[in-house]
Amino acid sequence: MTPVQFALAVLAMGVVVVGSNILVQVPLNDWLTWGGLSYPVAFLVTDLLNRRFGPQAARRVAWCGFALALAVSFWVASPRIALASGLAYLCAQLIDIRVFDRLRDQRWWRAPLLAGTAGALCDTVIFFGVAFGGTGLPWLTWLLGDLAIKLAVNLGMLAPFRALMWNLARPAEARPAPLGQAR
């Protein structure tokens, strides 16, 4: 991964997380916040990085994205939202990366779907419990609503993942096998 690719990946991750931290503070109703619509894009970014550069590079971007998003989130969101987001983001991204890497050699859709589902579950439970638990706000219904939306968006992210993955094989995988050797 070149420094430019790394910087763009960290920036993309930061934009998604900070944007989601702003949007999660705007409920649509008692079941959903706007953040549930935007946050699953973070799993798409991670899964594309994992597919192209492997789990180590994806973890590096996740850690740097975490630091960037946490710093900016303290500026644009409440400290409680920023801390909840940071904790949930890091746990969810590391789970997503691990599950994706374990399933990467199976059918193309299995790794991003199951990794995104595991990440969304982890992220949603940690985030809403820490950010809104004990506040008197309808956080349990927000949790359920956001989780349902995140899972639906995760499913919808399969289309862009498939469209983008054609050129995302790791460099060694992209080269043709030498004559006489099958892959």
FIZADREN-151285 format. One line per field, with one value per residue: z, x, y of N, C-alpha, C, O, CB in turn; residue in three letters; residue number from 0. Coordinates in steps of 0.2 Angstrom, whole numbers, plus 2048, in hexadecimal, padded with zeros to 3 digits. Glycine has a CB too. Layout:
# FIZADREN-151285
n.up = [Z  ...]
n.east = [X  ...]
n.north = [Y  ...]
ca.up = [Z  ...]
ca.east = [X  ...]
ca.north = [Y  ...]
c.up = [Z  ...]
c.east = [X  ...]
c.north = [Y  ...]
o.up = [Z  ...]
o.east = [X  ...]
o.north = [Y  ...]
cb.up = [Z  ...]
cb.east = [X  ...]
cb.north = [Y  ...]
type = [ALA  ...]
seq = [NUM  ...]
//
This chain:
# FIZADREN-151285
n.up = [800  7FB  802  7FE  7FB  807  80F  809  80C  81A  81B  815  81D  829  825  823  830  839  833  835  843  845  83E  846  851  84D  84D  843  847  855  852  84A  845  83B  83A  839  82C  825  82B  828  81C  820  822  816  810  818  815  807  808  80F  806  7FB  801  80C  81D  826  821  821  82E  833  82C  833  840  83F  839  843  84D  846  844  852  857  84F  852  85F  85E  856  85B  86A  879  87E  873  86A  871  873  865  861  868  864  856  855  85B  852  845  846  849  83D  833  837  836  828  822  826  81E  811  806  802  7FA  7F1  7F7  804  80E  80F  813  81E  827  827  82E  83A  83F  83F  849  854  854  856  862  86B  869  86B  878  87F  87B  87D  887  897  896  894  888  879  877  875  86C  861  860  85B  84F  848  847  83E  833  830  82D  822  819  819  812  806  802  7FC  7EF  7EA  7EF  7E8  7DB  7DC  7DF  7D5  7D1  7DC  7E1  7EB  7E7  7E4  7E1  7D6  7CC  7BD  7BE  7BD  7AE  7AD  7BA  7C5  7CD]
n.east = [804  803  809  800  7F5  7F2  7F0  7E4  7DC  7DB  7D6  7C9  7C3  7C3  7BA  7AE  7AC  7AC  7A2  797  797  792  786  77F  77A  76F  75F  754  748  740  747  752  761  76A  777  778  776  781  78D  790  797  7A4  7A8  7A8  7B3  7BE  7BD  7C0  7CD  7D3  7D1  7D9  7E6  7E8  7E6  7EF  7F2  7E5  7E2  7EB  7E7  7DA  7DE  7E4  7DA  7D1  7D8  7D8  7CA  7C6  7CC  7C7  7B9  7B7  7B7  7AC  7A1  799  7A3  7A0  799  7A4  7AE  7A6  7A4  7B2  7B6  7AD  7AF  7BC  7BC  7B2  7B8  7C4  7BF  7B7  7C2  7C9  7BF  7BC  7C9  7CA  7C0  7C3  7C7  7BC  7AB  7A8  7A0  79E  7A8  7A8  79A  798  7A2  79F  793  796  79E  795  78C  794  799  78D  787  791  793  785  782  78D  78C  77F  779  770  76C  75F  75A  753  75C  75C  753  758  764  75F  759  763  76C  764  764  771  775  76D  773  77F  77D  779  786  78D  78B  793  79F  7A2  7A2  7AE  7B7  7BE  7CA  7D1  7D9  7E7  7F7  800  7F7  7F1  7F9  7FC  7FD  80D  811  80B  808  7FA  7EE]
n.north = [7FA  80A  81A  824  81D  818  824  829  81E  81F  82C  82A  821  828  833  82C  827  832  83A  831  832  83E  83D  834  83A  83F  83B  832  82C  823  818  818  820  82C  828  81A  818  81C  817  809  809  80A  7FD  7F8  800  7FA  7ED  7ED  7F2  7E7  7DC  7E1  7E4  7DD  7D6  7DC  7E9  7EE  7EF  7F8  804  804  807  813  81B  81A  822  82F  831  831  83C  846  844  848  855  858  851  84B  848  83B  835  835  82C  820  81D  81C  811  807  807  803  7F6  7F0  7F1  7EA  7DD  7DB  7DB  7D0  7C5  7C7  7C4  7B6  7B1  7B4  7AC  7A5  7A5  7B4  7BD  7B9  7BD  7CB  7CD  7C5  7CA  7D8  7D7  7D1  7DC  7E6  7E2  7E2  7EF  7F7  7F2  7F6  804  80A  806  80C  819  81E  817  817  824  828  829  822  816  808  805  80D  806  7F9  7FE  804  7F9  7F1  7F9  7FA  7ED  7EB  7F5  7F0  7E4  7EA  7F0  7E6  7E6  7F2  7ED  7E1  7E7  7EF  7E5  7DE  7E3  7E2  7D7  7D1  7D6  7CB  7C1  7C6  7C4  7BA  7A8  79F  796  786  785  784  78F]
ca.up = [800  7FB  807  7FC  7FC  80F  811  806  80F  820  81A  813  824  82E  823  825  838  83B  830  839  84A  844  83C  84B  855  84A  84C  83E  84B  85A  850  846  844  834  83A  837  824  822  82E  825  817  823  821  80E  810  81B  811  801  80A  811  800  7F7  804  811  824  82A  81F  823  836  833  82A  838  846  83D  838  84A  850  843  846  859  858  84C  855  865  85C  852  85F  871  87B  87F  86D  868  875  871  85E  860  86B  860  850  855  85C  84C  840  847  848  836  830  839  832  821  820  826  819  80B  800  801  7F5  7F1  7FB  80B  812  811  816  825  82B  829  833  841  841  840  84F  859  855  858  869  86F  868  86E  87F  882  879  87F  88D  89D  894  894  881  877  874  873  865  85C  85E  856  849  844  845  839  82D  82F  82A  81B  815  818  80C  800  801  7F8  7E8  7E9  7F0  7E2  7D5  7DD  7E1  7CF  7D0  7E3  7E3  7ED  7E1  7E2  7DF  7D0  7C6  7BB  7C1  7B8  7AA  7B0  7C1  7C6  7D3]
ca.east = [800  807  807  7FA  7EF  7F1  7ED  7DE  7D8  7DA  7D1  7C2  7C1  7C2  7B4  7A8  7AB  7AA  79B  792  796  78E  77F  77C  777  769  75B  74F  742  742  74A  757  765  76D  77E  777  776  788  792  792  79C  7AB  7AA  7AA  7BA  7C2  7BD  7C4  7D4  7D5  7D1  7DF  7EC  7E9  7E4  7F3  7F1  7DE  7E3  7EF  7E2  7D5  7E1  7E5  7D3  7CF  7DB  7D6  7C3  7C5  7CE  7C2  7B3  7B7  7B6  7A5  79C  79A  7A8  79D  798  7AB  7B0  7A2  7A6  7B9  7B6  7A9  7B2  7C2  7BA  7AF  7BC  7C8  7BB  7B6  7C8  7CB  7BA  7BD  7CF  7C9  7BC  7C5  7C7  7B5  7A7  7AA  79B  79E  7AC  7A5  794  798  7A7  79B  78E  799  7A1  78F  789  799  799  786  786  795  791  77F  783  791  78A  778  777  76F  76B  758  758  750  761  75B  74F  75D  768  75C  757  769  76F  761  766  778  775  76A  778  785  77B  77A  78D  78F  78C  799  7A5  7A2  7A4  7B4  7BC  7C1  7D1  7D4  7DD  7ED  7FC  803  7F1  7EF  7FE  7FB  802  812  80F  80B  806  7F3  7ED]
ca.north = [800  811  81F  828  819  818  82A  829  819  822  831  827  81E  82E  836  827  826  839  83B  82D  834  844  83B  82F  83F  842  835  832  82B  820  812  819  826  82C  825  813  817  81E  813  802  80B  809  7F6  7F8  802  7F5  7E6  7EE  7F2  7E0  7D8  7E3  7E5  7D8  7D8  7E1  7F0  7F1  7F0  7FF  809  805  80A  81B  81D  81B  828  835  832  832  843  84B  843  84C  85C  859  84D  84B  843  834  832  833  827  81A  81C  819  80A  802  807  7FF  7EF  7ED  7F1  7E4  7D7  7DB  7D9  7C9  7C1  7C7  7C0  7AF  7AE  7B7  7A7  7A2  7A9  7BB  7C1  7B7  7C0  7D2  7CD  7C3  7CF  7DE  7D5  7D1  7E2  7EA  7E0  7E4  7F7  7F9  7F1  7FA  80B  80C  805  811  820  820  813  81B  82B  829  829  81B  813  801  805  80F  800  7F5  801  805  7F3  7EE  7FD  7F8  7E6  7EC  7F8  7EB  7E0  7EE  7F1  7E0  7E8  7F5  7E9  7DD  7EB  7F1  7E0  7DB  7E4  7E2  7D2  7D2  7D6  7C4  7BD  7C9  7C2  7B3  7A3  79D  791  77F  785  787  793]
c.up = [800  800  804  7FD  803  811  80F  80A  816  820  819  81A  829  82C  824  82C  83B  839  834  840  84A  843  842  850  853  849  847  842  851  859  84D  846  83D  834  838  82F  822  825  82B  81F  81A  822  81A  80D  812  817  80A  802  80B  80B  7FC  7FA  80A  818  827  828  821  82A  837  832  830  83E  844  83C  83F  84E  84D  845  84D  85A  855  850  85B  864  859  856  866  873  87C  878  86A  86B  873  86A  85D  863  866  859  850  856  855  846  840  846  840  832  831  835  82B  81F  821  821  812  805  7FF  7FB  7F6  7F6  803  810  814  814  81D  82A  82C  82E  83A  843  843  847  855  85A  858  85F  86D  86F  86C  875  882  881  87D  885  893  89C  894  88C  87E  873  872  86D  860  85B  859  84F  845  842  83F  832  82B  82B  823  817  814  812  806  7FE  7FD  7F1  7E6  7EA  7EA  7DC  7D6  7DE  7DB  7CF  7D7  7E5  7E6  7E7  7DF  7DF  7D8  7CA  7C4  7BD  7BB  7B4  7AD  7B7  7C1  7CC  7D7]
c.east = [805  805  801  7F4  7ED  7EE  7E6  7D9  7D6  7D5  7CA  7BF  7BF  7BB  7AE  7A7  7A9  7A3  796  791  792  787  77C  779  771  764  756  748  745  746  750  75B  768  774  77D  777  77D  78D  794  797  7A3  7AD  7AC  7B1  7BF  7C3  7C1  7CB  7D7  7D5  7D8  7E5  7ED  7E7  7E8  7F3  7EA  7DE  7E6  7EA  7DD  7D8  7E2  7DF  7D0  7D2  7D9  7CE  7C2  7C6  7C9  7BB  7B2  7B5  7AF  7A0  79E  7A0  7A6  79C  79F  7AE  7AD  7A4  7AD  7B9  7B3  7AC  7B8  7C0  7B7  7B3  7C1  7C5  7B9  7BC  7CA  7C6  7BB  7C3  7CE  7C5  7BE  7C5  7C1  7B2  7A8  7A6  79B  7A2  7AA  79E  794  79D  7A3  796  791  79C  79B  78C  78E  798  792  785  78A  794  78B  77F  787  78F  784  776  776  76D  763  755  756  756  761  758  754  762  765  75B  75E  76C  76B  763  76D  779  772  76F  77E  783  77C  781  790  790  792  79F  7A7  7A5  7AB  7BA  7C0  7C8  7D4  7D8  7E4  7F2  7FE  7FD  7EF  7F3  7FC  800  807  80F  810  809  7FE  7F3  7E7]
c.north = [806  815  823  824  818  81E  82B  824  81C  827  82F  824  823  832  832  828  82D  83B  837  82F  83A  842  837  834  841  83C  837  831  827  819  812  820  826  829  81D  812  818  819  80D  803  80A  802  7F5  7FA  7FD  7EF  7E7  7EE  7EB  7DC  7DA  7E2  7E0  7DB  7DD  7E8  7F3  7F2  7F7  804  80A  808  812  81E  81F  821  82E  836  833  839  847  84A  847  853  85D  855  84E  847  83C  831  830  82D  820  819  819  812  805  802  802  7F7  7EC  7EC  7EB  7DD  7D6  7D8  7D2  7C4  7C1  7C3  7B9  7AC  7B1  7B2  7A3  7A6  7B0  7BF  7BF  7BB  7C7  7D2  7CB  7C7  7D5  7DD  7D5  7D8  7E7  7E9  7E3  7EC  7F9  7F8  7F5  801  80D  80B  80A  818  822  81C  818  822  82D  829  822  817  80C  801  808  80A  7FB  7F7  802  7FE  7F0  7F2  7FB  7F2  7E7  7EF  7F4  7E6  7E4  7F0  7EB  7E2  7EC  7F1  7E4  7E1  7ED  7EC  7DD  7DD  7E5  7DC  7D4  7D2  7CF  7C0  7C0  7C6  7BB  7AE  7A1  797  78A  77F  788  78B  790]
o.up = [804  803  809  7FF  805  815  813  80B  819  824  81C  81B  82C  830  827  82E  83E  83D  835  842  84F  846  842  854  856  844  846  840  853  85D  84C  847  83A  82F  835  82D  81C  821  82A  81D  816  821  819  80A  80F  816  808  7FE  809  80A  7F9  7F8  80D  819  82B  82C  823  82C  83B  835  832  841  849  83E  840  850  851  847  84F  85D  859  850  85D  868  85A  854  868  86F  87A  878  867  867  871  868  85A  85F  865  857  84C  852  853  843  83B  844  83D  82D  82C  832  828  81A  81C  81F  80D  7FF  7FB  7F8  7FC  7F9  807  815  81A  819  822  830  832  832  83E  849  847  84B  859  860  85C  863  872  874  870  879  887  886  87F  888  895  8A0  894  88B  882  86E  86D  868  85A  855  855  84A  83F  83D  83A  82D  825  826  81E  811  80E  80E  801  7F8  7FA  7EE  7E1  7E6  7E8  7D8  7D1  7DD  7DC  7CC  7D8  7EB  7E4  7E3  7D9  7DB  7D4  7C4  7C8  7BF  7B5  7B7  7B0  7BA  7BF  7D1  7DC]
o.east = [809  800  7FD  7EF  7E7  7E9  7E1  7D3  7D0  7D1  7C5  7BA  7BA  7B7  7A9  7A1  7A4  79F  791  78C  78F  782  775  774  76D  765  753  743  74B  748  754  757  769  776  782  779  77F  792  79A  79A  7A8  7B3  7B0  7B5  7C4  7C8  7C4  7CF  7DC  7DA  7DB  7EA  7F3  7E6  7E6  7F2  7E9  7DB  7E4  7EB  7DB  7D4  7E0  7DE  7CD  7CE  7D7  7CC  7BD  7C3  7C7  7B7  7AC  7B3  7AC  79A  7A3  7A1  7A9  79D  7A0  7B1  7B0  7A5  7AE  7BC  7B5  7AC  7B8  7C3  7B9  7B3  7C3  7C8  7BA  7BC  7CB  7C8  7BB  7C3  7D1  7C5  7BA  7C4  7C1  7B5  7A9  7A9  799  79F  7A9  79D  791  79C  7A3  794  78E  79B  79B  78A  78B  798  793  783  788  793  78C  77D  785  78F  783  770  77A  76D  761  74F  758  755  764  759  754  763  769  75C  75E  76F  76E  764  76F  77D  775  770  780  788  77E  782  795  795  795  7A4  7AC  7A9  7AF  7C0  7C5  7CC  7D9  7D9  7E6  7F1  7FF  7FE  7ED  7F1  7FA  806  805  80B  815  809  7FD  7F7  7E6]
o.north = [807  815  825  826  818  81D  82D  826  81B  828  831  825  823  833  835  828  82D  83D  83A  82F  83C  844  837  831  845  838  83C  834  827  816  80E  825  821  826  81B  80D  815  818  80B  7FF  808  800  7F1  7F6  7FB  7EC  7E2  7EC  7E9  7D8  7D6  7E0  7E0  7E1  7E1  7ED  7F9  7F7  7FB  80A  80F  80D  816  824  824  825  833  83B  838  83D  84C  84F  849  857  862  856  850  842  837  82B  82B  829  81B  813  814  80E  800  7FC  7FE  7F3  7E6  7E7  7E7  7D8  7D0  7D4  7CE  7BF  7BC  7BF  7B5  7A7  7AF  7B4  79F  7AB  7B2  7C4  7C3  7BD  7C9  7D6  7CE  7C8  7D7  7E1  7D8  7D9  7EA  7ED  7E6  7EF  7FE  7FD  7F8  804  812  80F  80D  81C  828  81E  81C  826  833  82A  81E  815  80A  7FC  805  809  7FA  7F4  800  7FE  7EE  7EF  7FA  7F1  7E4  7ED  7F4  7E5  7E1  7F1  7EC  7E0  7EB  7F2  7E4  7DF  7EE  7ED  7DA  7D9  7E8  7DB  7D9  7CE  7CE  7BC  7BC  7C7  7B7  7B0  7A1  793  789  77A  78D  78A  792]
cb.up = [806  7F4  808  7F4  7F9  812  80F  7FF  810  824  814  80E  827  82E  81B  822  83B  839  829  839  84D  83F  836  84F  857  843  853  839  847  85F  84C  83F  84A  832  841  839  821  824  835  822  814  82B  824  80A  813  822  810  7FE  810  816  7FB  7F5  807  811  828  829  817  822  839  82E  824  83A  848  837  834  84F  84F  83B  844  85D  855  845  856  869  856  84B  85C  875  881  883  868  869  87C  871  85A  864  872  85F  84E  85B  862  84B  83F  84E  84B  833  832  840  834  81F  825  82D  81A  80B  802  807  7F5  7EA  7F9  80B  80F  80A  812  825  826  822  831  840  83B  83B  850  858  84E  854  86A  86D  861  86B  880  880  872  87A  88F  8A1  88D  897  87C  872  878  879  866  85F  865  859  849  849  84B  83A  82E  835  82E  81B  819  81E  80D  801  807  7F9  7E6  7ED  7F7  7E0  7D5  7E3  7E5  7C9  7CD  7E8  7DE  7F3  7E3  7E9  7E3  7D0  7C9  7B3  7C3  7BB  7A3  7AF  7C5  7C6  7D2]
cb.east = [7FB  807  80D  7FB  7F1  7F8  7F1  7DD  7DB  7E0  7D3  7C3  7C6  7C7  7B5  7AA  7B1  7AF  79B  795  79D  790  780  781  77C  76A  757  74F  73D  73C  745  755  76A  76E  781  770  771  789  791  78C  79C  7AB  7A4  7A5  7BB  7C0  7B6  7C1  7D5  7CF  7CB  7DE  7ED  7F0  7E3  7FB  7F2  7D9  7E6  7F5  7DE  7D3  7E8  7EA  7CF  7D1  7E3  7D6  7BF  7C9  7D5  7C1  7B2  7BE  7BB  7A6  79C  793  7AB  796  795  7AF  7B0  79B  7A6  7BD  7B3  7A2  7B4  7C7  7B5  7A9  7C0  7CC  7B4  7B4  7CE  7CA  7B3  7BE  7D5  7C6  7B5  7CC  7CD  7B1  7A0  7A9  794  7A0  7B3  7A5  78F  79B  7AD  798  78A  7A0  7A4  78A  789  7A0  79A  781  787  79D  791  779  786  798  78A  774  77B  775  76E  756  75E  74A  767  758  749  760  76A  755  754  76E  76E  759  765  77D  771  764  77A  786  774  776  791  78B  785  799  7A4  79C  79F  7B4  7B9  7BD  7D2  7CE  7DE  7F0  802  805  7EB  7EF  805  7FB  7FE  818  813  812  80A  7EE  7EB]
cb.north = [800  814  824  82A  812  816  830  827  812  824  836  821  819  833  837  820  824  83E  83A  825  836  849  837  82B  844  846  834  82D  826  81E  80E  818  827  834  825  810  81C  825  812  7FF  812  80B  7F2  7FC  809  7F4  7E4  7F4  7F6  7DD  7DA  7EA  7EC  7D5  7D2  7DF  7F0  7EB  7EB  7FF  808  7FE  807  81B  819  815  828  834  82B  82D  844  849  83C  84B  85E  856  845  84A  845  835  837  839  827  81C  823  81D  80A  805  80E  801  7EE  7F2  7F7  7E4  7D7  7E2  7DE  7C7  7C3  7CF  7C2  7AE  7B1  7BA  7A2  7A1  7A7  7BE  7C0  7B0  7C1  7D6  7C8  7BC  7D0  7E0  7CF  7CC  7E5  7EA  7D8  7E2  7F9  7F6  7E9  7F8  80C  809  7FE  810  821  81F  80D  81B  82D  82F  82C  81C  814  7FD  809  815  7FD  7F2  807  809  7EE  7EF  804  7F8  7E1  7F0  7FF  7E7  7DD  7F4  7F2  7DA  7EC  7FC  7E4  7D9  7F1  7F5  7DB  7DD  7EB  7E4  7CC  7CE  7DB  7C1  7BE  7D0  7C2  7B3  79D  79B  791  77D  789  781  79A]
type = [MET  THR  PRO  VAL  GLN  PHE  ALA  LEU  ALA  VAL  LEU  ALA  MET  GLY  VAL  VAL  VAL  VAL  GLY  SER  ASN  ILE  LEU  VAL  GLN  VAL  PRO  LEU  ASN  ASP  TRP  LEU  THR  TRP  GLY  GLY  LEU  SER  TYR  PRO  VAL  ALA  PHE  LEU  VAL  THR  ASP  LEU  LEU  ASN  ARG  ARG  PHE  GLY  PRO  GLN  ALA  ALA  ARG  ARG  VAL  ALA  TRP  CYS  GLY  PHE  ALA  LEU  ALA  LEU  ALA  VAL  SER  PHE  TRP  VAL  ALA  SER  PRO  ARG  ILE  ALA  LEU  ALA  SER  GLY  LEU  ALA  TYR  LEU  CYS  ALA  GLN  LEU  ILE  ASP  ILE  ARG  VAL  PHE  ASP  ARG  LEU  ARG  ASP  GLN  ARG  TRP  TRP  ARG  ALA  PRO  LEU  LEU  ALA  GLY  THR  ALA  GLY  ALA  LEU  CYS  ASP  THR  VAL  ILE  PHE  PHE  GLY  VAL  ALA  PHE  GLY  GLY  THR  GLY  LEU  PRO  TRP  LEU  THR  TRP  LEU  LEU  GLY  ASP  LEU  ALA  ILE  LYS  LEU  ALA  VAL  ASN  LEU  GLY  MET  LEU  ALA  PRO  PHE  ARG  ALA  LEU  MET  TRP  ASN  LEU  ALA  ARG  PRO  ALA  GLU  ALA  ARG  PRO  ALA  PRO  LEU  GLY  GLN  ALA  ARG]
seq = [0  1  2  3  4  5  6  7  8  9  10  11  12  13  14  15  16  17  18  19  20  21  22  23  24  25  26  27  28  29  30  31  32  33  34  35  36  37  38  39  40  41  42  43  44  45  46  47  48  49  50  51  52  53  54  55  56  57  58  59  60  61  62  63  64  65  66  67  68  69  70  71  72  73  74  75  76  77  78  79  80  81  82  83  84  85  86  87  88  89  90  91  92  93  94  95  96  97  98  99  100  101  102  103  104  105  106  107  108  109  110  111  112  113  114  115  116  117  118  119  120  121  122  123  124  125  126  127  128  129  130  131  132  133  134  135  136  137  138  139  140  141  142  143  144  145  146  147  148  149  150  151  152  153  154  155  156  157  158  159  160  161  162  163  164  165  166  167  168  169  170  171  172  173  174  175  176  177  178  179  180  181  182]
//
